[in-house]
């Protein structure tokens, strides 16, 4: 966790952006991200120079030439504010575009994210403050880098800019825990945003499978081919890429791509149905023009609804045996349209639906009050759903109002515990409890309705009511007593 002092510095920078004319946190984070790329390029150049000095050889593939010293972070960070502003605006940012053009086609994160870099910091004073903040941070520490950027990104959640709302971190961690990423997974988020799911998956791998960072082949996979993401917003792709880079992923594969458009994402020349794990909280409001939607998806489900199309895209992107954890609006679970029923039937009959977990209604407050659930499924192309596990999560450790303050009530540990036990086929629970299994034939008989309430058994407590005549007799006695006491009071005042 970053210190309160550093948080205070970040908060001051936000205030400076606001007063300096940049009130959109997304724009502020984008400018900070560009500067972090510049600093990272300087760090890479320094490593190259140290290696060359040690071997007494020329610098291999230098990023900066000898006459470009002013463009390096380590140099211009010491300039006065006006000179720094002029150099960054007129020399550094044009250099970034030129560098991206030179690297275009190499598939690196740098070339993809720098090619349309635009300098948008309005004043020398603001630039100087931002550079001073970043210069104080020891960038060699992965945890510090990641925590800083996570704190920066939390500003998106508090502002809710342009509909860019981040999935709460504890919910992200829950989904990652449920699917338990493995070192050989290829992990994708087709609506990547700030890359929160990919970051959490990478941290899980580091924690649970440390050998993935020591074995040479596994390490190469971890840094170059494990993490993939798509988003149709280039700014979010850029921010997500930096989030991964600062969390220690050397070359994540994030690209600007509409996951629902034609053609389906096909990165680095590989087929689209290639991922072994997908984690996502895709957009689930509105509908699309059918002409813009991939024909492959339309063959899976005829609809314009984004939440159904994203589910179809996730099924398409998974390879056989691949698994997914996806947040969906509850309407997906019980919608009566042909498209809704078709997609649920697809998951249950053609693949393996593992679990449906209801989330608290207020989990995305104050920005959205829609009820949501988690779908866990495995792509098989041959069925396999025997029974589906249901869990009704009513409290997640935070209040369910707009403030979302921490509270003691938290059922997530219970959910994790019961999920682990659910793997044992002998485990069975009553339909009156928070979790239970439903056999597939019962789901099929209910038109593939996946609502928790559809299968929950509610125990109604029998109440005994008194005979009305006895109640009236008691009332008459009370009224008689009141009359006697009223007369006694009147006698006192005569």
TIDRENTI-775466 format. One record per residue (C-alpha): chain; residue in three letters; z, x, y. Coordinates in pm, whole numbers, plus 50000, padded with zeros to 5 digits. Layout:
residues N
<rec A,ala,<Z,X,Y>>
...
***
This chain:
residues 494
<rec A,unk,<50000,50000,50000>>
<rec A,unk,<49922,50124,50350>>
<rec A,unk,<50211,50173,50589>>
<rec A,unk,<50316,49935,50861>>
<rec A,unk,<50218,50201,51114>>
<rec A,unk,<49861,50211,50986>>
<rec A,unk,<49843,49831,50976>>
<rec A,unk,<49955,49830,51337>>
<rec A,unk,<49671,50067,51429>>
<rec A,unk,<49419,49846,51252>>
<rec A,unk,<49554,49539,51429>>
<rec A,unk,<49513,49716,51765>>
<rec A,unk,<49152,49794,51680>>
<rec A,unk,<49091,49424,51610>>
<rec A,unk,<49241,49341,51947>>
<rec A,unk,<49010,49599,52106>>
<rec A,unk,<48706,49451,51932>>
<rec A,unk,<48805,49106,52055>>
<rec A,unk,<48853,49212,52417>>
<rec A,unk,<48542,49433,52394>>
<rec A,unk,<48318,49138,52318>>
<rec A,unk,<48302,49149,51935>>
<rec A,unk,<48500,48845,51826>>
<rec A,unk,<48340,48819,51481>>
<rec A,unk,<48544,49022,51227>>
<rec A,unk,<48237,49047,51006>>
<rec A,unk,<48055,49239,51281>>
<rec A,unk,<48359,49459,51338>>
<rec A,unk,<48391,49546,50969>>
<rec A,unk,<48017,49621,50956>>
<rec A,unk,<48048,49874,51240>>
<rec A,unk,<48352,50035,51076>>
<rec A,unk,<48157,50049,50749>>
<rec A,unk,<47872,50241,50914>>
<rec A,unk,<48121,50494,51048>>
<rec A,unk,<48278,50531,50705>>
<rec A,unk,<47932,50604,50562>>
<rec A,unk,<47888,50873,50829>>
<rec A,unk,<48222,51026,50741>>
<rec A,unk,<48140,51017,50370>>
<rec A,unk,<47808,51193,50431>>
<rec A,unk,<47994,51468,50617>>
<rec A,unk,<48243,51497,50327>>
<rec A,unk,<47955,51532,50079>>
<rec A,unk,<47791,51798,50298>>
<rec A,unk,<48121,51988,50314>>
<rec A,unk,<48147,51984,49933>>
<rec A,unk,<47791,52115,49907>>
<rec A,unk,<47870,52394,50153>>
<rec A,unk,<48189,52492,49971>>
<rec A,unk,<47998,52509,49643>>
<rec A,unk,<47723,52718,49803>>
<rec A,unk,<47976,52959,49955>>
<rec A,unk,<48151,52999,49622>>
<rec A,unk,<47825,53071,49439>>
<rec A,unk,<47684,53265,49735>>
<rec A,unk,<47372,53051,49731>>
<rec A,unk,<47193,52834,49987>>
<rec A,unk,<47320,52477,50027>>
<rec A,unk,<47145,52255,49775>>
<rec A,unk,<46979,51943,49925>>
<rec A,unk,<47168,51955,50256>>
<rec A,unk,<47223,51626,50435>>
<rec A,unk,<47256,51786,50779>>
<rec A,unk,<47048,52077,50904>>
<rec A,unk,<47200,52362,51103>>
<rec A,unk,<47080,52205,51431>>
<rec A,unk,<47244,51869,51350>>
<rec A,unk,<47608,51974,51377>>
<rec A,unk,<47673,51715,51651>>
<rec A,unk,<47582,51437,51406>>
<rec A,unk,<47862,51526,51167>>
<rec A,unk,<48185,51332,51170>>
<rec A,unk,<48397,51645,51184>>
<rec A,unk,<48224,51744,51509>>
<rec A,unk,<48175,51430,51715>>
<rec A,unk,<48523,51293,51638>>
<rec A,unk,<48657,51560,51876>>
<rec A,unk,<48425,51470,52166>>
<rec A,unk,<48546,51282,52470>>
<rec A,unk,<48480,50908,52450>>
<rec A,unk,<48161,50902,52663>>
<rec A,unk,<47997,51196,52487>>
<rec A,unk,<48097,51054,52148>>
<rec A,unk,<47945,50718,52242>>
<rec A,unk,<47616,50875,52350>>
<rec A,unk,<47587,51093,52039>>
<rec A,unk,<47672,50814,51795>>
<rec A,unk,<47444,50557,51960>>
<rec A,unk,<47145,50780,52039>>
<rec A,unk,<47158,51037,51759>>
<rec A,unk,<47385,50943,51465>>
<rec A,unk,<47254,50592,51401>>
<rec A,unk,<46885,50693,51430>>
<rec A,unk,<46969,50973,51187>>
<rec A,unk,<47116,50720,50943>>
<rec A,unk,<46791,50524,50940>>
<rec A,unk,<46588,50842,50899>>
<rec A,unk,<46816,50956,50616>>
<rec A,unk,<46781,50618,50444>>
<rec A,unk,<46400,50637,50474>>
<rec A,unk,<46398,50983,50318>>
<rec A,unk,<46619,50863,50033>>
<rec A,unk,<46433,50533,49988>>
<rec A,unk,<46346,50469,49626>>
<rec A,unk,<46616,50691,49479>>
<rec A,unk,<46831,50388,49400>>
<rec A,unk,<47141,50522,49570>>
<rec A,unk,<47387,50304,49751>>
<rec A,unk,<47347,50512,50067>>
<rec A,unk,<46975,50460,50113>>
<rec A,unk,<47000,50088,50048>>
<rec A,unk,<47285,50027,50293>>
<rec A,unk,<47184,50257,50579>>
<rec A,unk,<46817,50172,50627>>
<rec A,unk,<46881,49893,50879>>
<rec A,unk,<47189,50038,51048>>
<rec A,unk,<47242,49903,51401>>
<rec A,unk,<47499,50035,51646>>
<rec A,unk,<47683,49743,51803>>
<rec A,unk,<48005,49886,51951>>
<rec A,unk,<47983,49799,52323>>
<rec A,unk,<48206,50058,52493>>
<rec A,unk,<48301,50426,52458>>
<rec A,unk,<48671,50332,52462>>
<rec A,unk,<48634,50101,52162>>
<rec A,unk,<48434,50356,51963>>
<rec A,unk,<48693,50622,52040>>
<rec A,unk,<48975,50398,51914>>
<rec A,unk,<48794,50318,51590>>
<rec A,unk,<48710,50683,51522>>
<rec A,unk,<49070,50783,51600>>
<rec A,unk,<49197,50528,51348>>
<rec A,unk,<48963,50645,51073>>
<rec A,unk,<49026,51012,51149>>
<rec A,unk,<49398,50962,51080>>
<rec A,unk,<49334,50850,50723>>
<rec A,unk,<49324,51109,50441>>
<rec A,unk,<49001,50996,50275>>
<rec A,unk,<49060,51210,49966>>
<rec A,unk,<49319,50957,49847>>
<rec A,unk,<49140,50676,49664>>
<rec A,unk,<49437,50440,49679>>
<rec A,unk,<49476,50484,50055>>
<rec A,unk,<49104,50434,50112>>
<rec A,unk,<49096,50119,49905>>
<rec A,unk,<49412,49971,50053>>
<rec A,unk,<49287,50034,50405>>
<rec A,unk,<48957,49862,50341>>
<rec A,unk,<49129,49573,50162>>
<rec A,unk,<49344,49527,50472>>
<rec A,unk,<49034,49532,50690>>
<rec A,unk,<48870,49272,50468>>
<rec A,unk,<49177,49051,50483>>
<rec A,unk,<49072,48983,50841>>
<rec A,unk,<48780,48786,50701>>
<rec A,unk,<49022,48559,50519>>
<rec A,unk,<49231,48496,50829>>
<rec A,unk,<48928,48425,51044>>
<rec A,unk,<48701,48245,50799>>
<rec A,unk,<48388,48377,50966>>
<rec A,unk,<48050,48228,50878>>
<rec A,unk,<48195,48070,50566>>
<rec A,unk,<48285,48414,50427>>
<rec A,unk,<48616,48337,50257>>
<rec A,unk,<48755,48585,50012>>
<rec A,unk,<48894,48473,49679>>
<rec A,unk,<49273,48536,49687>>
<rec A,unk,<49346,48871,49527>>
<rec A,unk,<49598,48731,49278>>
<rec A,unk,<49337,48482,49156>>
<rec A,unk,<49082,48763,49121>>
<rec A,unk,<49336,48964,48921>>
<rec A,unk,<49401,48660,48702>>
<rec A,unk,<49034,48624,48607>>
<rec A,unk,<49006,48996,48537>>
<rec A,unk,<49316,48982,48317>>
<rec A,unk,<49177,48686,48121>>
<rec A,unk,<48850,48863,48032>>
<rec A,unk,<49001,49214,47994>>
<rec A,unk,<48707,49441,48092>>
<rec A,unk,<48618,49720,47850>>
<rec A,unk,<48490,50073,47922>>
<rec A,unk,<48146,49996,47780>>
<rec A,unk,<48097,49672,47976>>
<rec A,unk,<47822,49621,48231>>
<rec A,unk,<47990,49398,48488>>
<rec A,unk,<47813,49176,48740>>
<rec A,unk,<47903,48939,49022>>
<rec A,unk,<47594,48739,49127>>
<rec A,unk,<47765,48623,49449>>
<rec A,unk,<47937,48953,49520>>
<rec A,unk,<48056,48909,49881>>
<rec A,unk,<48308,49185,49950>>
<rec A,unk,<48304,49291,49581>>
<rec A,unk,<48663,49187,49515>>
<rec A,unk,<48597,49105,49149>>
<rec A,unk,<48421,49436,49086>>
<rec A,unk,<48700,49631,49257>>
<rec A,unk,<48965,49454,49049>>
<rec A,unk,<48767,49518,48730>>
<rec A,unk,<48738,49888,48816>>
<rec A,unk,<49113,49912,48877>>
<rec A,unk,<49179,49735,48544>>
<rec A,unk,<48960,49989,48362>>
<rec A,unk,<49139,50280,48531>>
<rec A,unk,<49476,50135,48435>>
<rec A,unk,<49412,50008,48082>>
<rec A,unk,<49140,50252,47969>>
<rec A,unk,<49206,50587,48140>>
<rec A,unk,<48983,50762,47884>>
<rec A,unk,<48688,50601,48060>>
<rec A,unk,<48741,50851,48342>>
<rec A,unk,<48785,51159,48121>>
<rec A,unk,<48499,51128,47873>>
<rec A,unk,<48181,51257,48040>>
<rec A,unk,<47949,50982,47914>>
<rec A,unk,<48200,50706,47991>>
<rec A,unk,<48266,50852,48335>>
<rec A,unk,<47895,50853,48415>>
<rec A,unk,<47870,50491,48305>>
<rec A,unk,<48177,50397,48510>>
<rec A,unk,<48037,50545,48829>>
<rec A,unk,<47664,50466,48794>>
<rec A,unk,<47593,50174,48564>>
<rec A,unk,<47904,49961,48510>>
<rec A,unk,<47927,49765,48836>>
<rec A,unk,<47649,49541,48972>>
<rec A,unk,<47640,49280,49245>>
<rec A,unk,<47398,49053,49429>>
<rec A,unk,<47430,48870,49758>>
<rec A,unk,<47171,48721,49992>>
<rec A,unk,<47363,48849,50297>>
<rec A,unk,<47284,49215,50365>>
<rec A,unk,<47601,49258,50570>>
<rec A,unk,<47815,49146,50279>>
<rec A,unk,<47624,49376,50043>>
<rec A,unk,<47693,49666,50276>>
<rec A,unk,<48061,49578,50305>>
<rec A,unk,<48094,49525,49931>>
<rec A,unk,<47930,49861,49859>>
<rec A,unk,<48171,50041,50090>>
<rec A,unk,<48465,49858,49930>>
<rec A,unk,<48360,49996,49591>>
<rec A,unk,<48289,50343,49727>>
<rec A,unk,<48633,50362,49884>>
<rec A,unk,<48788,50248,49557>>
<rec A,unk,<48633,50549,49390>>
<rec A,unk,<48305,50413,49248>>
<rec A,unk,<48050,50682,49327>>
<rec A,unk,<47727,50482,49292>>
<rec A,unk,<47775,50106,49253>>
<rec A,unk,<47463,49895,49211>>
<rec A,unk,<47475,49636,49490>>
<rec A,unk,<47156,49488,49629>>
<rec A,unk,<47047,49211,49858>>
<rec A,unk,<46916,48943,49626>>
<rec A,unk,<46934,48566,49607>>
<rec A,unk,<47059,48508,49253>>
<rec A,unk,<46903,48162,49247>>
<rec A,unk,<46561,48261,49378>>
<rec A,unk,<46243,48366,49205>>
<rec A,unk,<46249,48611,49039>>
<rec A,unk,<46594,48655,48887>>
<rec A,unk,<46767,48984,48976>>
<rec A,unk,<46620,49277,48785>>
<rec A,unk,<46788,49599,48895>>
<rec A,unk,<46675,49948,48801>>
<rec A,unk,<46392,49816,48586>>
<rec A,unk,<46612,49641,48331>>
<rec A,unk,<46589,49287,48197>>
<rec A,unk,<46791,49017,48368>>
<rec A,unk,<46983,48912,48055>>
<rec A,unk,<47168,49238,48025>>
<rec A,unk,<47528,49202,48145>>
<rec A,unk,<47821,49195,47906>>
<rec A,unk,<48068,49054,48161>>
<rec A,unk,<48027,48835,48468>>
<rec A,unk,<48306,48752,48713>>
<rec A,unk,<48224,48515,48997>>
<rec A,unk,<48339,48260,49250>>
<rec A,unk,<47994,48145,49362>>
<rec A,unk,<47924,47911,49656>>
<rec A,unk,<47972,47550,49555>>
<rec A,unk,<47875,47339,49849>>
<rec A,unk,<47541,47194,49939>>
<rec A,unk,<47208,47188,49761>>
<rec A,unk,<46889,47392,49767>>
<rec A,unk,<46520,47316,49800>>
<rec A,unk,<46390,47313,49444>>
<rec A,unk,<46087,47516,49552>>
<rec A,unk,<46311,47814,49630>>
<rec A,unk,<46492,47805,49297>>
<rec A,unk,<46386,48022,49006>>
<rec A,unk,<46169,47842,48751>>
<rec A,unk,<46383,48003,48480>>
<rec A,unk,<46689,47824,48613>>
<rec A,unk,<46506,47494,48653>>
<rec A,unk,<46415,47514,48286>>
<rec A,unk,<46785,47542,48204>>
<rec A,unk,<46900,47261,48433>>
<rec A,unk,<46706,47037,48671>>
<rec A,unk,<46923,47021,48983>>
<rec A,unk,<46953,47127,49347>>
<rec A,unk,<47331,47173,49336>>
<rec A,unk,<47431,47535,49391>>
<rec A,unk,<47736,47526,49163>>
<rec A,unk,<47525,47415,48866>>
<rec A,unk,<47244,47657,48944>>
<rec A,unk,<47485,47950,48964>>
<rec A,unk,<47629,47859,48625>>
<rec A,unk,<47277,47849,48484>>
<rec A,unk,<47204,48187,48646>>
<rec A,unk,<47519,48336,48494>>
<rec A,unk,<47417,48215,48149>>
<rec A,unk,<47074,48372,48206>>
<rec A,unk,<47215,48703,48327>>
<rec A,unk,<47451,48745,48032>>
<rec A,unk,<47331,48919,47721>>
<rec A,unk,<47416,48768,47382>>
<rec A,unk,<47783,48833,47321>>
<rec A,unk,<47848,48862,47694>>
<rec A,unk,<48141,48673,47843>>
<rec A,unk,<48208,48513,48179>>
<rec A,unk,<48494,48394,48396>>
<rec A,unk,<48369,48165,48673>>
<rec A,unk,<48543,47951,48934>>
<rec A,unk,<48379,47609,48970>>
<rec A,unk,<48458,47290,49163>>
<rec A,unk,<48616,47027,48940>>
<rec A,unk,<48311,46806,48979>>
<rec A,unk,<48135,47036,48735>>
<rec A,unk,<48387,46931,48470>>
<rec A,unk,<48328,46558,48486>>
<rec A,unk,<48015,46489,48696>>
<rec A,unk,<47813,46204,48548>>
<rec A,unk,<47464,46318,48647>>
<rec A,unk,<47218,46434,48383>>
<rec A,unk,<47235,46787,48523>>
<rec A,unk,<47616,46797,48498>>
<rec A,unk,<47615,46670,48142>>
<rec A,unk,<47327,46896,48043>>
<rec A,unk,<47507,47208,48166>>
<rec A,unk,<47838,47117,47998>>
<rec A,unk,<47649,47040,47676>>
<rec A,unk,<47478,47378,47705>>
<rec A,unk,<47810,47563,47731>>
<rec A,unk,<47972,47369,47447>>
<rec A,unk,<47684,47334,47199>>
<rec A,unk,<47457,47633,47260>>
<rec A,unk,<47725,47887,47353>>
<rec A,unk,<48100,47922,47308>>
<rec A,unk,<48323,47760,47567>>
<rec A,unk,<48661,47931,47535>>
<rec A,unk,<48882,47779,47803>>
<rec A,unk,<48910,47549,48103>>
<rec A,unk,<49192,47634,48345>>
<rec A,unk,<49273,47400,48631>>
<rec A,unk,<49372,47580,48953>>
<rec A,unk,<49610,47432,49213>>
<rec A,unk,<49426,47215,49464>>
<rec A,unk,<49545,47423,49760>>
<rec A,unk,<49448,47763,49622>>
<rec A,unk,<49172,47810,49886>>
<rec A,unk,<49356,47658,50179>>
<rec A,unk,<49336,47652,50476>>
<rec A,unk,<48958,47686,50445>>
<rec A,unk,<48880,47454,50156>>
<rec A,unk,<49085,47184,49989>>
<rec A,unk,<48847,47124,49699>>
<rec A,unk,<48995,47121,49349>>
<rec A,unk,<48868,47406,49133>>
<rec A,unk,<48891,47536,48778>>
<rec A,unk,<48812,47851,48582>>
<rec A,unk,<48556,47836,48302>>
<rec A,unk,<48574,48106,48035>>
<rec A,unk,<48277,48123,47801>>
<rec A,unk,<48075,48354,47578>>
<rec A,unk,<47696,48354,47551>>
<rec A,unk,<47590,48319,47188>>
<rec A,unk,<47260,48123,47188>>
<rec A,unk,<47387,47978,46860>>
<rec A,unk,<47691,47768,46948>>
<rec A,unk,<48034,47861,46819>>
<rec A,unk,<48262,47631,47017>>
<rec A,unk,<48525,47514,46769>>
<rec A,unk,<48798,47409,47009>>
<rec A,unk,<48855,47455,47381>>
<rec A,unk,<49182,47569,47534>>
<rec A,unk,<49301,47378,47843>>
<rec A,unk,<49570,47487,48089>>
<rec A,unk,<49689,47308,48401>>
<rec A,unk,<49808,47566,48657>>
<rec A,unk,<50015,47380,48915>>
<rec A,unk,<50173,47670,49105>>
<rec A,unk,<50038,48020,49172>>
<rec A,unk,<50328,48178,49359>>
<rec A,unk,<50224,48050,49703>>
<rec A,unk,<50277,47728,49894>>
<rec A,unk,<49986,47488,49865>>
<rec A,unk,<49970,47404,50234>>
<rec A,unk,<49762,47577,50500>>
<rec A,unk,<50019,47857,50544>>
<rec A,unk,<50009,47972,50179>>
<rec A,unk,<50344,48148,50201>>
<rec A,unk,<50498,48320,49895>>
<rec A,unk,<50730,48099,49689>>
<rec A,unk,<50927,48143,49366>>
<rec A,unk,<50731,47889,49161>>
<rec A,unk,<50459,48083,48981>>
<rec A,unk,<50306,47976,48651>>
<rec A,unk,<50054,48260,48629>>
<rec A,unk,<50280,48473,48400>>
<rec A,unk,<50315,48171,48170>>
<rec A,unk,<49939,48121,48174>>
<rec A,unk,<49877,48485,48077>>
<rec A,unk,<50134,48465,47799>>
<rec A,unk,<49993,48143,47654>>
<rec A,unk,<49635,48274,47683>>
<rec A,unk,<49730,48575,47469>>
<rec A,unk,<49887,48346,47209>>
<rec A,unk,<49588,48111,47213>>
<rec A,unk,<49384,48374,47028>>
<rec A,unk,<49584,48291,46715>>
<rec A,unk,<49408,47996,46545>>
<rec A,unk,<49736,47876,46400>>
<rec A,unk,<49877,47810,46747>>
<rec A,unk,<49870,47445,46841>>
<rec A,unk,<50049,47263,47117>>
<rec A,unk,<50115,46903,47206>>
<rec A,unk,<49885,46724,47449>>
<rec A,unk,<50193,46646,47656>>
<rec A,unk,<50241,47014,47750>>
<rec A,unk,<50074,47228,48017>>
<rec A,unk,<49831,47375,47769>>
<rec A,unk,<49665,47250,47453>>
<rec A,unk,<49352,47269,47240>>
<rec A,unk,<49084,47003,47215>>
<rec A,unk,<48847,47006,46916>>
<rec A,unk,<48479,47024,46999>>
<rec A,unk,<48389,46692,46834>>
<rec A,unk,<48631,46510,47064>>
<rec A,unk,<48470,46674,47368>>
<rec A,unk,<48125,46581,47243>>
<rec A,unk,<48240,46224,47193>>
<rec A,unk,<48361,46212,47554>>
<rec A,unk,<48014,46305,47691>>
<rec A,unk,<48133,46664,47731>>
<rec A,unk,<48396,46570,47989>>
<rec A,unk,<48607,46883,48051>>
<rec A,unk,<48879,46728,48267>>
<rec A,unk,<49234,46823,48176>>
<rec A,unk,<49348,46468,48249>>
<rec A,unk,<49086,46331,48007>>
<rec A,unk,<49272,46477,47709>>
<rec A,unk,<49630,46502,47835>>
<rec A,unk,<49881,46263,47680>>
<rec A,unk,<50127,46112,47925>>
<rec A,unk,<50457,45986,47790>>
<rec A,unk,<50560,45662,47960>>
<rec A,unk,<50932,45606,47965>>
<rec A,unk,<51032,45250,47879>>
<rec A,unk,<51251,45087,48143>>
<rec A,unk,<51487,44797,48079>>
<rec A,unk,<51501,44538,48354>>
<rec A,unk,<51790,44295,48403>>
<rec A,unk,<51735,43924,48368>>
<rec A,unk,<51650,43774,48711>>
<rec A,unk,<51922,43503,48683>>
<rec A,unk,<52190,43767,48639>>
<rec A,unk,<52062,43956,48944>>
<rec A,unk,<52076,43634,49149>>
<rec A,unk,<52432,43566,49032>>
<rec A,unk,<52538,43914,49144>>
<rec A,unk,<52372,43862,49482>>
<rec A,unk,<52557,43531,49526>>
<rec A,unk,<52888,43704,49455>>
<rec A,unk,<52811,43976,49711>>
<rec A,unk,<52712,43718,49973>>
<rec A,unk,<53037,43520,49908>>
<rec A,unk,<53243,43836,49950>>
<rec A,unk,<53062,43919,50277>>
<rec A,unk,<53135,43568,50409>>
<rec A,unk,<53505,43596,50328>>
<rec A,unk,<53533,43934,50500>>
<rec A,unk,<53338,43808,50803>>
<rec A,unk,<53581,43514,50842>>
<rec A,unk,<53877,43749,50817>>
<rec A,unk,<53734,43964,51099>>
<rec A,unk,<53684,43658,51320>>
<rec A,unk,<54048,43558,51268>>
<rec A,unk,<54160,43892,51408>>
<rec A,unk,<53988,43824,51740>>
<rec A,unk,<54124,43469,51796>>
***
